Amino acid sequence: LPHGRMEEWKWTNLRTLIDKPYPPRLQVEVQPVDVARINAASPFAAVAATRMVFVNGHYDVLHSKMPNGAAASRAPLDEPVIAMNAAFADDGAKLLLSGTVDTPIELVFITTDGAPRTIATRNVIEIAAGSSVTLVETHLGEGAYINNSVTEIHLGEGARLDRLKVEHDAANAVHLAHTHVTLAANAKLREFTLTSGARVNRQNGTYAFTGENADAKVAGAYLLAGKQHADTRLVVDHQVPNCVSRELFKCVMDDHARGIFQGKVIVRPDAQKTDGKQSSHALLLSETAEFDAKPELEIFADDVVCGHGATSGDLNH
């Protein structure tokens, strides 16, 4: 497991934060009434015409909703979280999307109460050239578990993806996630992540520009209380010229909660005319809450506009 002597994990020592065994592929008895109750908590159930529901890491036909003519396909079977996912995952969504999808597509990941265990899913999403899609990802659950999710997203030339992720896992859960996005020429990404659940949360994101004139705006918010611990690490990799990236995170911590934001923007030698900015802002509602920020820029080109900023403070009384 990652530990504090690893630079990228200096604030999130999983060796101490994961304090009991979570065996993988542990089967638990599932009651349909439990699935229905947790599934109903999704705020997007009424607006998503297409829904793929995964219960305890496995695709659930009963609670999924596919449009006429569509077929469900699951994804078959470096970085520590990805290595753990590769070892344990045996299901996930594989979406090949083209054209303009008028209504949101929701991926719902539900964990029912049971023995502590590790649940891993791996998702592959490809947006064809010129297509436009809205994708919602919802994580819900009950009990104590590790939710390990890896999602690979490929945006074709001129494609647009609006992605919303809601992490509302159970209060005793551990949420580990990695999202890897590649953007071809003229592609657009609009992404927002709301983090409010799980006692331990670590989300990694890597965004690679492989075609010119692509545009990515990545945002997020924390709503933390008690002893919750949430850590987001993003790497934005400008490999080609004339691309735009924005990162904006706003975090609210109360009680003994701890929030962390680590953002790195890399500008490769050939990536002239890059426009990359990142910022994080934290509001501390108690004297025992904590926020750590680590903004980074690695610039190897000379004709760029890049910047970063971070603020944290309490309310003025």
N, C-alpha and C positions, 0 to 999 in steps of 0.2 A: 504494500500500500504506500502511496505517496506520504511524505513526512516533511517536517519543518526544515530539514537541511537541503531540500530541493527548492531552488529559488522561486519557481512558479507556484510552489505550494507552501511558502513560508508562513502564511497565516491560516492555513487549513491543513492541519496534521491529521490525516485520516487514521493513522495508527492509534491515536487517542480518542478521536471523535467517534469511531466505530468501535464500540466497547463490548460487543458480544458477537457470536457467530451468526452469519446469515447464509446458510447453505443454499446453493443454486439448485434450480429445477426441483424444488420441494413441492410435491403435490398437496393441495388442500381441497377439502370438500367445498364446493361452491353452491350456494343457494340462490336460485333466480331472483328471489325477493331482495336479497342483498345487492345483487348487481343492479336491479332496477332502481333501488333507493340511491345508490351512489351515482348511477348514470343520470338520474334526474337532477343532480346538483350542477351539471354542466350548464353554464349560462348561455350556451350557443345551440342547445338541442332544438329550439324552435326555428332557428334561422338556417341551419345547415341542411341542405337537401341531400347531401351525401355525407355519410358518417361511417367510419371504420372504427369499431370498438374492439379493444384488446383487453381481455380480462385475465389478470395474473400472467400477463406476457403472451397470451395466446388469442388469436383472432376469434371473435364471437359472432357467428352468423346471425343468431337470434336478435341481438340488439343493434346490429349494423343496418345501414340503410343505403342501398346502392341504386342509382338511377337505371332506368330501362336500357338494356344493351351494354351496361358496364359490368366488368368482371373484377373480382377482388384478387389481387396477387400479393403474395407475401414475400418478403426479402429473405433469401437463404443466409444460411450462415456465411517503439514510438512512445503513444502517450498512455500513461497508466490506466485512465478510465476507458480508453478505447481498447486496450489490451484485455481488460477485465470483461468488457462487453463482448469482444470476439470469442472469449473462452466460454461464456455462459449463454449467449443469445441463441434462440432457436426459432424466432418468429419476428415479424415486423411488416410494415407496409411498403409496398413498391408501387409507386404511382408514376405513370407516363402520361402527361397531360398536354393537350394541344388545343388550340383555338382559345376562345374567350369563355371562361366558366362564369356564369352570371351569379351563382349563389356560392357561399362559402363551403369548402370541404373541411370536415372536422375529423381529426384523429383523436380518439378518446382512449386514454390508458387508465384502466381501473384496477385497483388492488383491493381484494376483499380481506377481511380480518382473518387471521390464522397464525400459525407458527412463524416466528421471524425467519425471513428468507430473502434471497436475492432474485430479483426479476429483471431480465435484460431483454431489450428489443432493439432491433437495428432497422432503420428505415432508409429507403432510397427514393428520392423524388426528382424527376426530370421534367423541366418545363420546356417545351419545344420552342423553337425560334418563332418570335412574333406573338406568342401566346400571353394571356393574362389570367392570373389565378389568385384567389384569396384562400389561404390555408390557415386553419385554426388547430392548435394542438393543446389538448386539455389533459392534465394529470390530476387524478382524484384517488382517494383511498381511505382505508381504515386499518388500524393496527400498526405493528412495527415491521419495517421491511426496508430493503435497499431497492430503489428504482434506478436502474442504469439504462440510459437511453442514448443511442448514437443515431444522428440523422445526417445523411448526405444529400445535398441539394445542388442540382446543376441547372443554371439558367442559360438557355440558348440565346442566340443573337437576337436582340430586340425584345426579349421576353420581360415580363413584369410579374413579380411575386409580392403580394401583401401577406405577411405572416404574423400571426398573433399566437403567442404561447402563454398559457395560464398554468402556473405551477401551484397547485393547491393540494399537495399530498398531505397525508395524515400527520398529526402533530408529532408522532414518534418516528416518522420515516426519515430516510436519508435519500436525497435526490442527487444523482450524479448524471450529468448530461454533457454531450459534446455535439455541436452542430458545425458541419463543414460545408461552406457555400462557395461555389465557383461561378463567376459572372463573365459571360462572353461579351462581345462588343455590343454597346448600346443597351445592355440589360439594366433593369432597375429592380432594386430590392428595398422594400419598406418592412421593417421588422420591429416588433415590440414584445417584450417579455415582462409579465407581472409575476413577481415572486412573493408569495405570502404564506406558503405551507412548509412542512418538513422542519425537523429540528436542525438538520444539517443539509446545506444546499451548496453544491459546487457545479457551476455551469461554465463550460468552455465554448468558445466560438472562434472559428477561423474563417476568414473571408478573403478569397483570392481573386484579384482582377486579372483575367486572362485575355480580355479584349478591350480595345480603346473605347472611350466615351461611356463607360459603365458608371452607374450611380448607386451607392448603397447608403441607406440611413438606418442605423441600428440603435434602438432605444430600449430603455427598461426602467422598472420601478420596483423598489423593495417596500413592503409593509411588514415590519418585523416587531416582535414583542417577546416577553419572557426571556428565554435563553437561546433563542434562535440564532443560527449562524449561517450567513449567506455570502458566497464568494463567487464573483463573476470575473473570468479572465477572457479577454478578446484579443485576437491578433488580426489586424487588417493588413493584407499584403498587396501593395501596389506593384505589380510586375510590369505594367505597360503604361504608356503615356495617357494624359488627358482623362483621368478618372477622378471621381468625387466620392469622398466618404465622410460620414458624420456619425459620431457616437455620442449619445446623451443619456445619462442615467441619473435618476432622482430617487433618493433613498430616505426612508423614515424609520428610525429605530427607537424603541421604547424599552423600559426595564433594563435587563442585562443583555439585550440583543446586540449582535455584532454584524456589521455589513462591510463588505470589501469589494472594491472595484479595481481591477488591473487591466489597463488598456494599452496596447502597443500598436503603433502604426509604422509599417516598414515601407520605405520608398526605395525600390531597386534602382540601379544605375541608369537603366533605360527609361524609367518612368518619369520623364519630364512632364511639366505642366500638371503635376498632381495637386489636388486640393483636398487636404485631409485635416479634419479637426475632431477633437474629442473633449468631453467635459463630464464631470460627475459632481453632484450636489447632494449633500446629506443634511438632514434635520434630526437633531438628537433631542428626544423628548424627556430624557432623564439624565442624571449625572453619571449613571453607570453604563449607559449605552456607548457604543464605540463604532467608529467608522475609519477604515484605512483605505487610502487611495494610492495607486502607483501608476501614474501616466508615463508612457514612454514613446519617444520618437527615434527611429533609426533611419536617417536620411542619407542616401548615397547619390542623390541627384542634386543639381544646383539651381534648377528653375522650377521651384515648387512654392506652394502656399500651405503651410502646416502649422498647427498650434494645438495646445492642450491646456486644460485648467481643471482645478478641483477646489471645492469649498465644503466646509462642514461647520456646523454651529448649532446653538440652541435657540429657543424662542426668546424674544425680548419681552420682559415682563414690565 
